[in-house]
C-alpha cells in the first residue's frame, strides 16, 4: 500500500443526534431518513444486549470508534491550522478557509462544502458515546461477562466508562454545548412527543466536561480495584493491566481538565492542584496504541507526513513557522513576523534545536522535522501559508498503519504538570520538567528561572527577537513535542494561553443540520462575532517571571 492510498475506517454516523440516541438507546426519533430493512438473521438490539459475548465485543470496539475523533481528519486539521501549528493551502478538511487571515466566522449552514469540520465529530462522538452507554445499560441490568472461570465484567465496565468519559470530554473540548447522555438517561422522555426536538436545552461545555471527568474518575476507580489485562491487538490496541487503565483514565482527565478552558482567565482558574494529582497518578509510560492495517490506524499522521514523490516531502501540509520560528537565531523569523501577513514568504532558519536540523547543517533533516525547498501551495492562496519545513516524527512511509502511534505521552503530562506548578507559584519545581524534553530531544542547554541562556543561540526567542522566558520555553516545548501526537492540542492550548490569531473561533457550534432537525436557531462563532479569539498577547505570563510582562 502506498502512502497516497489508505483504507477508510468505517465511521457510521446517525443522521442526527436524535437518530443517534435511537440507534444506541432505543429511542424512536425522526432524524434518520434512511430506509431500514430488517434482517431476520441478525438479533435485534434488545436480544444482542442480553448476550455476554455481544456486549463484550461492543465494549472492545468502543475505543476504536472514539479514536478517529482525535486522530483522523475532522475537526483536527482545521483546528491545528487555526492554531498555526501546521499550515496548508488546500481546501481539504476546511483548512484553507479556517486558517486564512483575517479569520472568518465558521460557516454553519447545511450546504457549506466543509460542513464536516463540525458535523463529523458531533455524530461520531455521539456514536461512540452511545456504544459505551449500551454496554453500561446491559451491565446495569445484571449481565455478567465471564470467560471460563474469570469474571471480566469489571474490564468491560471500566473500558465502557473510559470511552463514555472521552466521548463527553471531546464534545466539551470541541463544541460550545452538547447534550449529556449517559446510561441513566430516560430515553422514553428524551424528545417532545410528535417532534424531533429534544427536551430541554443542551448543557454548556463546562457541565459536559464535569460529566466527562466524573466518568473518567469512575473508570479509574473500577480499574484500580480489578485484576485484568487488555490484549494488544484489540480493546485499546496496547497491552494494559487494570492498573495501567486506571492511570490512563487519570492522564486523559489531566489533559481534558486543562484544555477545556476557552480564555486566559478560564485557563488560570483550572483546578491545577487536581491536574497535578492526576498527572502524578497517571501513566509512567507512553500510551501508544499499536496500529493494525485496515483496522486501527493514525490517519492524521498519514496526512501530516505524506510524501508521494521523494523530491516533494510534506506534500499535503507543512510545519507552520509559528511552531519552529521561535527557535531561529538568524533574525529571519522576527522579520517574518513583522512583515504584513499577506506579504510573508518562506525562509530557512538556523537553530540549536536538533529536532529541527542537525548541528551545522540547517538544510538537513532534524529529529522531528525535515527541510525542503520544494513548494506545493499556490501563491494565489497566500504565500504566508507556505513553509520549507515538513513533519517526519510519525507517519512517514507506512508507519501510520504499523507499529506504535503516540497518543498521550509522559512528556506531555510532565509539561502539563510544569504549567500547573508555574501557575501555583512553584516555578522552581517546573524548571526540571521543562528541561526533560528540551535537553534530551532538543539537545538544548537547560533553562533556569531566568529562562533560556541569553546568548546568540537562544531558544526560544520572543516575537520581537528578545531571548524568551521560562513561560516561553514551556509553551515552545509543548508545541514542538505534541505536534502530530495530540492533533488538536496546539489549538486547545492556544485559546487558553490567548495566542490564537485574532477572531479565530474559540469553539465549534452544534452543526447546522442538527440545529435544523431539532428546530433550534442556527448560530456560529469567529470572524469578529461571538466566540472570537481576542488579539493575542503571548508576552503576558500567568505569574511574575523574569523576561515576562
Secondary structure as a PSIPRED ss2 file (coil, helix, strand):
# PSIPRED VFORMAT (PSIPRED V4.0)

   1 X C   1.000  0.000  0.000
   2 X C   1.000  0.000  0.000
   3 X C   1.000  0.000  0.000
   4 X C   1.000  0.000  0.000
   5 X C   1.000  0.000  0.000
   6 X C   1.000  0.000  0.000
   7 X C   1.000  0.000  0.000
   8 X C   1.000  0.000  0.000
   9 X C   1.000  0.000  0.000
  10 X C   1.000  0.000  0.000
  11 X C   1.000  0.000  0.000
  12 X C   1.000  0.000  0.000
  13 X C   1.000  0.000  0.000
  14 X C   1.000  0.000  0.000
  15 X C   1.000  0.000  0.000
  16 X C   1.000  0.000  0.000
  17 X H   0.000  1.000  0.000
  18 X H   0.000  1.000  0.000
  19 X H   0.000  1.000  0.000
  20 X H   0.000  1.000  0.000
  21 X H   0.000  1.000  0.000
  22 X H   0.000  1.000  0.000
  23 X H   0.000  1.000  0.000
  24 X H   0.000  1.000  0.000
  25 X H   0.000  1.000  0.000
  26 X C   1.000  0.000  0.000
  27 X C   1.000  0.000  0.000
  28 X C   1.000  0.000  0.000
  29 X C   1.000  0.000  0.000
  30 X C   1.000  0.000  0.000
  31 X C   1.000  0.000  0.000
  32 X C   1.000  0.000  0.000
  33 X C   1.000  0.000  0.000
  34 X C   1.000  0.000  0.000
  35 X C   1.000  0.000  0.000
  36 X C   1.000  0.000  0.000
  37 X C   1.000  0.000  0.000
  38 X C   1.000  0.000  0.000
  39 X C   1.000  0.000  0.000
  40 X C   1.000  0.000  0.000
  41 X C   1.000  0.000  0.000
  42 X C   1.000  0.000  0.000
  43 X C   1.000  0.000  0.000
  44 X C   1.000  0.000  0.000
  45 X H   0.000  1.000  0.000
  46 X H   0.000  1.000  0.000
  47 X H   0.000  1.000  0.000
  48 X H   0.000  1.000  0.000
  49 X C   1.000  0.000  0.000
  50 X C   1.000  0.000  0.000
  51 X C   1.000  0.000  0.000
  52 X H   0.000  1.000  0.000
  53 X H   0.000  1.000  0.000
  54 X H   0.000  1.000  0.000
  55 X H   0.000  1.000  0.000
  56 X H   0.000  1.000  0.000
  57 X H   0.000  1.000  0.000
  58 X H   0.000  1.000  0.000
  59 X H   0.000  1.000  0.000
  60 X H   0.000  1.000  0.000
  61 X C   1.000  0.000  0.000
  62 X H   0.000  1.000  0.000
  63 X H   0.000  1.000  0.000
  64 X H   0.000  1.000  0.000
  65 X H   0.000  1.000  0.000
  66 X H   0.000  1.000  0.000
  67 X H   0.000  1.000  0.000
  68 X H   0.000  1.000  0.000
  69 X H   0.000  1.000  0.000
  70 X H   0.000  1.000  0.000
  71 X H   0.000  1.000  0.000
  72 X C   1.000  0.000  0.000
  73 X C   1.000  0.000  0.000
  74 X C   1.000  0.000  0.000
  75 X C   1.000  0.000  0.000
  76 X H   0.000  1.000  0.000
  77 X H   0.000  1.000  0.000
  78 X H   0.000  1.000  0.000
  79 X H   0.000  1.000  0.000
  80 X H   0.000  1.000  0.000
  81 X H   0.000  1.000  0.000
  82 X H   0.000  1.000  0.000
  83 X C   1.000  0.000  0.000
  84 X C   1.000  0.000  0.000
  85 X C   1.000  0.000  0.000
  86 X E   0.000  0.000  1.000
  87 X E   0.000  0.000  1.000
  88 X C   1.000  0.000  0.000
  89 X C   1.000  0.000  0.000
  90 X C   1.000  0.000  0.000
  91 X C   1.000  0.000  0.000
  92 X H   0.000  1.000  0.000
  93 X H   0.000  1.000  0.000
  94 X H   0.000  1.000  0.000
  95 X H   0.000  1.000  0.000
  96 X H   0.000  1.000  0.000
  97 X H   0.000  1.000  0.000
  98 X H   0.000  1.000  0.000
  99 X H   0.000  1.000  0.000
 100 X C   1.000  0.000  0.000
 101 X C   1.000  0.000  0.000
 102 X C   1.000  0.000  0.000
 103 X C   1.000  0.000  0.000
 104 X C   1.000  0.000  0.000
 105 X E   0.000  0.000  1.000
 106 X C   1.000  0.000  0.000
 107 X C   1.000  0.000  0.000
 108 X C   1.000  0.000  0.000
 109 X C   1.000  0.000  0.000
 110 X C   1.000  0.000  0.000
 111 X C   1.000  0.000  0.000
 112 X C   1.000  0.000  0.000
 113 X C   1.000  0.000  0.000
 114 X C   1.000  0.000  0.000
 115 X C   1.000  0.000  0.000
 116 X H   0.000  1.000  0.000
 117 X H   0.000  1.000  0.000
 118 X H   0.000  1.000  0.000
 119 X H   0.000  1.000  0.000
 120 X H   0.000  1.000  0.000
 121 X H   0.000  1.000  0.000
 122 X H   0.000  1.000  0.000
 123 X H   0.000  1.000  0.000
 124 X H   0.000  1.000  0.000
 125 X H   0.000  1.000  0.000
 126 X H   0.000  1.000  0.000
 127 X H   0.000  1.000  0.000
 128 X H   0.000  1.000  0.000
 129 X H   0.000  1.000  0.000
 130 X H   0.000  1.000  0.000
 131 X H   0.000  1.000  0.000
 132 X H   0.000  1.000  0.000
 133 X H   0.000  1.000  0.000
 134 X H   0.000  1.000  0.000
 135 X H   0.000  1.000  0.000
 136 X H   0.000  1.000  0.000
 137 X H   0.000  1.000  0.000
 138 X H   0.000  1.000  0.000
 139 X H   0.000  1.000  0.000
 140 X H   0.000  1.000  0.000
 141 X C   1.000  0.000  0.000
 142 X C   1.000  0.000  0.000
 143 X C   1.000  0.000  0.000
 144 X C   1.000  0.000  0.000
 145 X C   1.000  0.000  0.000
 146 X E   0.000  0.000  1.000
 147 X E   0.000  0.000  1.000
 148 X C   1.000  0.000  0.000
 149 X C   1.000  0.000  0.000
 150 X E   0.000  0.000  1.000
 151 X E   0.000  0.000  1.000
 152 X C   1.000  0.000  0.000
 153 X H   0.000  1.000  0.000
 154 X H   0.000  1.000  0.000
 155 X H   0.000  1.000  0.000
 156 X H   0.000  1.000  0.000
 157 X H   0.000  1.000  0.000
 158 X H   0.000  1.000  0.000
 159 X H   0.000  1.000  0.000
 160 X H   0.000  1.000  0.000
 161 X H   0.000  1.000  0.000
 162 X H   0.000  1.000  0.000
 163 X H   0.000  1.000  0.000
 164 X H   0.000  1.000  0.000
 165 X H   0.000  1.000  0.000
 166 X H   0.000  1.000  0.000
 167 X H   0.000  1.000  0.000
 168 X H   0.000  1.000  0.000
 169 X H   0.000  1.000  0.000
 170 X H   0.000  1.000  0.000
 171 X H   0.000  1.000  0.000
 172 X H   0.000  1.000  0.000
 173 X H   0.000  1.000  0.000
 174 X H   0.000  1.000  0.000
 175 X E   0.000  0.000  1.000
 176 X C   1.000  0.000  0.000
 177 X E   0.000  0.000  1.000
 178 X E   0.000  0.000  1.000
 179 X C   1.000  0.000  0.000
 180 X C   1.000  0.000  0.000
 181 X C   1.000  0.000  0.000
 182 X C   1.000  0.000  0.000
 183 X C   1.000  0.000  0.000
 184 X C   1.000  0.000  0.000
 185 X C   1.000  0.000  0.000
 186 X C   1.000  0.000  0.000
 187 X H   0.000  1.000  0.000
 188 X H   0.000  1.000  0.000
 189 X H   0.000  1.000  0.000
 190 X C   1.000  0.000  0.000
 191 X E   0.000  0.000  1.000
 192 X C   1.000  0.000  0.000
 193 X C   1.000  0.000  0.000
 194 X C   1.000  0.000  0.000
 195 X C   1.000  0.000  0.000
 196 X C   1.000  0.000  0.000
 197 X C   1.000  0.000  0.000
 198 X E   0.000  0.000  1.000
 199 X C   1.000  0.000  0.000
 200 X C   1.000  0.000  0.000
 201 X C   1.000  0.000  0.000
 202 X C   1.000  0.000  0.000
 203 X E   0.000  0.000  1.000
 204 X E   0.000  0.000  1.000
 205 X H   0.000  1.000  0.000
 206 X H   0.000  1.000  0.000
 207 X H   0.000  1.000  0.000
 208 X H   0.000  1.000  0.000
 209 X H   0.000  1.000  0.000
 210 X H   0.000  1.000  0.000
 211 X H   0.000  1.000  0.000
 212 X H   0.000  1.000  0.000
 213 X H   0.000  1.000  0.000
 214 X H   0.000  1.000  0.000
 215 X H   0.000  1.000  0.000
 216 X H   0.000  1.000  0.000
 217 X H   0.000  1.000  0.000
 218 X H   0.000  1.000  0.000
 219 X H   0.000  1.000  0.000
 220 X H   0.000  1.000  0.000
 221 X H   0.000  1.000  0.000
 222 X H   0.000  1.000  0.000
 223 X H   0.000  1.000  0.000
 224 X H   0.000  1.000  0.000
 225 X C   1.000  0.000  0.000
 226 X C   1.000  0.000  0.000
 227 X C   1.000  0.000  0.000
 228 X C   1.000  0.000  0.000
 229 X E   0.000  0.000  1.000
 230 X E   0.000  0.000  1.000
 231 X C   1.000  0.000  0.000
 232 X C   1.000  0.000  0.000
 233 X C   1.000  0.000  0.000
 234 X C   1.000  0.000  0.000
 235 X C   1.000  0.000  0.000
 236 X C   1.000  0.000  0.000
 237 X C   1.000  0.000  0.000
 238 X C   1.000  0.000  0.000
 239 X C   1.000  0.000  0.000
 240 X E   0.000  0.000  1.000
 241 X E   0.000  0.000  1.000
 242 X H   0.000  1.000  0.000
 243 X H   0.000  1.000  0.000
 244 X H   0.000  1.000  0.000
 245 X H   0.000  1.000  0.000
 246 X H   0.000  1.000  0.000
 247 X H   0.000  1.000  0.000
 248 X H   0.000  1.000  0.000
 249 X H   0.000  1.000  0.000
 250 X H   0.000  1.000  0.000
 251 X H   0.000  1.000  0.000
 252 X H   0.000  1.000  0.000
 253 X H   0.000  1.000  0.000
 254 X H   0.000  1.000  0.000
 255 X H   0.000  1.000  0.000
 256 X H   0.000  1.000  0.000
 257 X H   0.000  1.000  0.000
 258 X H   0.000  1.000  0.000
 259 X H   0.000  1.000  0.000
 260 X C   1.000  0.000  0.000
 261 X C   1.000  0.000  0.000
 262 X C   1.000  0.000  0.000
 263 X C   1.000  0.000  0.000
 264 X H   0.000  1.000  0.000
 265 X H   0.000  1.000  0.000
 266 X H   0.000  1.000  0.000
 267 X H   0.000  1.000  0.000
 268 X H   0.000  1.000  0.000
 269 X C   1.000  0.000  0.000
 270 X C   1.000  0.000  0.000
 271 X C   1.000  0.000  0.000
 272 X H   0.000  1.000  0.000
 273 X H   0.000  1.000  0.000
 274 X H   0.000  1.000  0.000
 275 X H   0.000  1.000  0.000
 276 X H   0.000  1.000  0.000
 277 X H   0.000  1.000  0.000
 278 X H   0.000  1.000  0.000
 279 X H   0.000  1.000  0.000
 280 X H   0.000  1.000  0.000
 281 X C   1.000  0.000  0.000
 282 X C   1.000  0.000  0.000
 283 X C   1.000  0.000  0.000
 284 X C   1.000  0.000  0.000
 285 X C   1.000  0.000  0.000
 286 X C   1.000  0.000  0.000
 287 X E   0.000  0.000  1.000
 288 X E   0.000  0.000  1.000
 289 X E   0.000  0.000  1.000
 290 X E   0.000  0.000  1.000
 291 X E   0.000  0.000  1.000
 292 X E   0.000  0.000  1.000
 293 X C   1.000  0.000  0.000
 294 X C   1.000  0.000  0.000
 295 X C   1.000  0.000  0.000
 296 X E   0.000  0.000  1.000
 297 X C   1.000  0.000  0.000
 298 X C   1.000  0.000  0.000
 299 X H   0.000  1.000  0.000
 300 X H   0.000  1.000  0.000
 301 X H   0.000  1.000  0.000
 302 X H   0.000  1.000  0.000
 303 X H   0.000  1.000  0.000
 304 X H   0.000  1.000  0.000
 305 X C   1.000  0.000  0.000
 306 X C   1.000  0.000  0.000
 307 X C   1.000  0.000  0.000
 308 X C   1.000  0.000  0.000
 309 X C   1.000  0.000  0.000
 310 X C   1.000  0.000  0.000
 311 X C   1.000  0.000  0.000
 312 X C   1.000  0.000  0.000
 313 X C   1.000  0.000  0.000
 314 X C   1.000  0.000  0.000
 315 X C   1.000  0.000  0.000
 316 X C   1.000  0.000  0.000
 317 X C   1.000  0.000  0.000
 318 X E   0.000  0.000  1.000
 319 X E   0.000  0.000  1.000
 320 X C   1.000  0.000  0.000
 321 X H   0.000  1.000  0.000
 322 X H   0.000  1.000  0.000
 323 X H   0.000  1.000  0.000
 324 X H   0.000  1.000  0.000
 325 X H   0.000  1.000  0.000
 326 X H   0.000  1.000  0.000
 327 X H   0.000  1.000  0.000
 328 X C   1.000  0.000  0.000
 329 X C   1.000  0.000  0.000
 330 X C   1.000  0.000  0.000
 331 X C   1.000  0.000  0.000
 332 X H   0.000  1.000  0.000
 333 X H   0.000  1.000  0.000
 334 X H   0.000  1.000  0.000
 335 X H   0.000  1.000  0.000
 336 X H   0.000  1.000  0.000
 337 X H   0.000  1.000  0.000
 338 X H   0.000  1.000  0.000
 339 X C   1.000  0.000  0.000
 340 X C   1.000  0.000  0.000
 341 X H   0.000  1.000  0.000
 342 X H   0.000  1.000  0.000
 343 X H   0.000  1.000  0.000
 344 X C   1.000  0.000  0.000
 345 X C   1.000  0.000  0.000
 346 X C   1.000  0.000  0.000
 347 X C   1.000  0.000  0.000
 348 X C   1.000  0.000  0.000
 349 X C   1.000  0.000  0.000
 350 X C   1.000  0.000  0.000
 351 X C   1.000  0.000  0.000
 352 X C   1.000  0.000  0.000
 353 X C   1.000  0.000  0.000
 354 X C   1.000  0.000  0.000
 355 X C   1.000  0.000  0.000
 356 X C   1.000  0.000  0.000
 357 X C   1.000  0.000  0.000
 358 X E   0.000  0.000  1.000
 359 X C   1.000  0.000  0.000
 360 X C   1.000  0.000  0.000
 361 X E   0.000  0.000  1.000
 362 X C   1.000  0.000  0.000
 363 X C   1.000  0.000  0.000
 364 X C   1.000  0.000  0.000
 365 X C   1.000  0.000  0.000
 366 X C   1.000  0.000  0.000
 367 X C   1.000  0.000  0.000
 368 X C   1.000  0.000  0.000
 369 X E   0.000  0.000  1.000
 370 X E   0.000  0.000  1.000
 371 X E   0.000  0.000  1.000
 372 X C   1.000  0.000  0.000
 373 X C   1.000  0.000  0.000
 374 X C   1.000  0.000  0.000
 375 X C   1.000  0.000  0.000
 376 X C   1.000  0.000  0.000
 377 X C   1.000  0.000  0.000
 378 X C   1.000  0.000  0.000
 379 X H   0.000  1.000  0.000
 380 X H   0.000  1.000  0.000
 381 X H   0.000  1.000  0.000
 382 X C   1.000  0.000  0.000
 383 X H   0.000  1.000  0.000
 384 X H   0.000  1.000  0.000
 385 X H   0.000  1.000  0.000
 386 X C   1.000  0.000  0.000
 387 X C   1.000  0.000  0.000
 388 X C   1.000  0.000  0.000
 389 X E   0.000  0.000  1.000
 390 X E   0.000  0.000  1.000
 391 X E   0.000  0.000  1.000
 392 X C   1.000  0.000  0.000
 393 X C   1.000  0.000  0.000
 394 X C   1.000  0.000  0.000
 395 X C   1.000  0.000  0.000
 396 X C   1.000  0.000  0.000
 397 X C   1.000  0.000  0.000
 398 X C   1.000  0.000  0.000
 399 X H   0.000  1.000  0.000
 400 X H   0.000  1.000  0.000
 401 X H   0.000  1.000  0.000
 402 X C   1.000  0.000  0.000
 403 X E   0.000  0.000  1.000
 404 X E   0.000  0.000  1.000
 405 X E   0.000  0.000  1.000
 406 X E   0.000  0.000  1.000
 407 X E   0.000  0.000  1.000
 408 X E   0.000  0.000  1.000
 409 X C   1.000  0.000  0.000
 410 X H   0.000  1.000  0.000
 411 X H   0.000  1.000  0.000
 412 X H   0.000  1.000  0.000
 413 X H   0.000  1.000  0.000
 414 X H   0.000  1.000  0.000
 415 X H   0.000  1.000  0.000
 416 X H   0.000  1.000  0.000
 417 X H   0.000  1.000  0.000
 418 X H   0.000  1.000  0.000
 419 X H   0.000  1.000  0.000
 420 X H   0.000  1.000  0.000
 421 X H   0.000  1.000  0.000
 422 X H   0.000  1.000  0.000
 423 X H   0.000  1.000  0.000
 424 X C   1.000  0.000  0.000
 425 X C   1.000  0.000  0.000
 426 X C   1.000  0.000  0.000
 427 X H   0.000  1.000  0.000
 428 X H   0.000  1.000  0.000
 429 X H   0.000  1.000  0.000
 430 X H   0.000  1.000  0.000
 431 X H   0.000  1.000  0.000
 432 X H   0.000  1.000  0.000
 433 X H   0.000  1.000  0.000
 434 X H   0.000  1.000  0.000
 435 X H   0.000  1.000  0.000
 436 X H   0.000  1.000  0.000
 437 X H   0.000  1.000  0.000
 438 X H   0.000  1.000  0.000
 439 X H   0.000  1.000  0.000
 440 X H   0.000  1.000  0.000
 441 X C   1.000  0.000  0.000
 442 X C   1.000  0.000  0.000
 443 X C   1.000  0.000  0.000
 444 X C   1.000  0.000  0.000
 445 X C   1.000  0.000  0.000
 446 X C   1.000  0.000  0.000
 447 X C   1.000  0.000  0.000
 448 X E   0.000  0.000  1.000
 449 X C   1.000  0.000  0.000
 450 X C   1.000  0.000  0.000
 451 X E   0.000  0.000  1.000
 452 X C   1.000  0.000  0.000
 453 X C   1.000  0.000  0.000
 454 X C   1.000  0.000  0.000
 455 X C   1.000  0.000  0.000
 456 X C   1.000  0.000  0.000
 457 X C   1.000  0.000  0.000
 458 X C   1.000  0.000  0.000
 459 X C   1.000  0.000  0.000
 460 X C   1.000  0.000  0.000
 461 X E   0.000  0.000  1.000
 462 X C   1.000  0.000  0.000
 463 X C   1.000  0.000  0.000
 464 X C   1.000  0.000  0.000
 465 X C   1.000  0.000  0.000
 466 X C   1.000  0.000  0.000
 467 X E   0.000  0.000  1.000
 468 X C   1.000  0.000  0.000
 469 X C   1.000  0.000  0.000
 470 X H   0.000  1.000  0.000
 471 X H   0.000  1.000  0.000
 472 X H   0.000  1.000  0.000
 473 X H   0.000  1.000  0.000
 474 X H   0.000  1.000  0.000
 475 X H   0.000  1.000  0.000
 476 X H   0.000  1.000  0.000
 477 X H   0.000  1.000  0.000
 478 X H   0.000  1.000  0.000
 479 X H   0.000  1.000  0.000
 480 X H   0.000  1.000  0.000
 481 X H   0.000  1.000  0.000
 482 X H   0.000  1.000  0.000
 483 X C   1.000  0.000  0.000
 484 X C   1.000  0.000  0.000
 485 X C   1.000  0.000  0.000
 486 X C   1.000  0.000  0.000
 487 X C   1.000  0.000  0.000
 488 X C   1.000  0.000  0.000
 489 X H   0.000  1.000  0.000
 490 X H   0.000  1.000  0.000
 491 X H   0.000  1.000  0.000
 492 X H   0.000  1.000  0.000
 493 X H   0.000  1.000  0.000
 494 X H   0.000  1.000  0.000
 495 X H   0.000  1.000  0.000
 496 X H   0.000  1.000  0.000
 497 X H   0.000  1.000  0.000
 498 X C   1.000  0.000  0.000
 499 X C   1.000  0.000  0.000
 500 X C   1.000  0.000  0.000
 501 X C   1.000  0.000  0.000
 502 X C   1.000  0.000  0.000
 503 X C   1.000  0.000  0.000
 504 X C   1.000  0.000  0.000
 505 X E   0.000  0.000  1.000
 506 X C   1.000  0.000  0.000
 507 X C   1.000  0.000  0.000
 508 X E   0.000  0.000  1.000
 509 X C   1.000  0.000  0.000
 510 X C   1.000  0.000  0.000
 511 X C   1.000  0.000  0.000
 512 X H   0.000  1.000  0.000
 513 X H   0.000  1.000  0.000
 514 X H   0.000  1.000  0.000
 515 X H   0.000  1.000  0.000
 516 X H   0.000  1.000  0.000
 517 X H   0.000  1.000  0.000
 518 X C   1.000  0.000  0.000
 519 X C   1.000  0.000  0.000
 520 X C   1.000  0.000  0.000
 521 X C   1.000  0.000  0.000
 522 X C   1.000  0.000  0.000
 523 X C   1.000  0.000  0.000
 524 X C   1.000  0.000  0.000
 525 X C   1.000  0.000  0.000
 526 X E   0.000  0.000  1.000
 527 X C   1.000  0.000  0.000
 528 X C   1.000  0.000  0.000
 529 X C   1.000  0.000  0.000
 530 X C   1.000  0.000  0.000
 531 X C   1.000  0.000  0.000
 532 X E   0.000  0.000  1.000
 533 X C   1.000  0.000  0.000
 534 X C   1.000  0.000  0.000
 535 X C   1.000  0.000  0.000
 536 X C   1.000  0.000  0.000
 537 X C   1.000  0.000  0.000
 538 X C   1.000  0.000  0.000
 539 X C   1.000  0.000  0.000
 540 X C   1.000  0.000  0.000
 541 X C   1.000  0.000  0.000
 542 X C   1.000  0.000  0.000
 543 X C   1.000  0.000  0.000
 544 X C   1.000  0.000  0.000
 545 X C   1.000  0.000  0.000
 546 X C   1.000  0.000  0.000
 547 X C   1.000  0.000  0.000
 548 X C   1.000  0.000  0.000
 549 X C   1.000  0.000  0.000
